[in-house]
């Protein structure tokens, strides 16, 4: 996911955090993990967009992952300036 976000958005900062262990046994969790993630990102490409459009843009980049292995994605966007 980090690689895709780097290529698509050229972020100034990026953290992709696997939080799956917090959701073990919950709906959508997988025994092998990697189902629940938090993304913290700061990217000029997201500046000036509404929160909804920022999230849409990130979701578009990660569309394949969201269709298959990722059950939940929390997105935190920080301004670049």
DAPEVEN-V915834 format. One record per residue. N is the residue number from 0. RES is the residue in three letters. PHI is phi in radians with two decimals (* if undefined). Layout:
n->(N;N)
res->(RES;RES)
phi->(PHI;PHI)
This chain:
n->(0;1;2;3;4;5;6;7;8;9;10;11;12;13;14;15;16;17;18;19;20;21;22;23;24;25;26;27;28;29;30;31;32;33;34;35;36;37;38;39;40;41;42;43;44;45;46;47;48;49;50;51;52;53;54;55;56;57;58;59;60;61;62;63;64;65;66;67;68;69;70;71;72;73;74;75;76;77;78;79;80)
res->(UNK;UNK;UNK;UNK;UNK;UNK;UNK;UNK;UNK;UNK;UNK;UNK;UNK;UNK;UNK;UNK;UNK;UNK;UNK;UNK;UNK;UNK;UNK;UNK;UNK;UNK;UNK;UNK;UNK;UNK;UNK;UNK;UNK;UNK;UNK;UNK;UNK;UNK;UNK;UNK;UNK;UNK;UNK;UNK;UNK;UNK;UNK;UNK;UNK;UNK;UNK;UNK;UNK;UNK;UNK;UNK;UNK;UNK;UNK;UNK;UNK;UNK;UNK;UNK;UNK;UNK;UNK;UNK;UNK;UNK;UNK;UNK;UNK;UNK;UNK;UNK;UNK;UNK;UNK;UNK;UNK)
phi->(*;-1.04;-1.06;-1.10;-1.16;-1.03;-1.12;-1.39;-2.07;0.76;-1.19;-1.33;-2.55;-2.71;-2.27;-2.03;-1.99;-1.44;-1.86;-1.01;-1.09;-1.31;-2.06;-0.96;1.52;-1.44;-1.00;1.52;-1.33;-2.07;-1.01;-1.57;1.38;0.92;-2.13;-2.22;-2.31;-2.12;-2.05;-1.98;-2.47;-2.30;-2.58;-0.97;-1.08;-1.77;-1.08;1.46;-1.55;-1.16;-1.00;-1.06;-1.23;-1.08;-1.15;-1.05;-1.10;-1.10;-1.08;-1.10;-1.10;-1.80;-0.96;-1.11;-1.14;-1.23;-1.39;-2.00;-1.67;-1.61;-1.55;-2.45;-2.41;-1.73;-2.14;-2.09;-1.93;-1.96;-1.16;-1.41;-1.90)
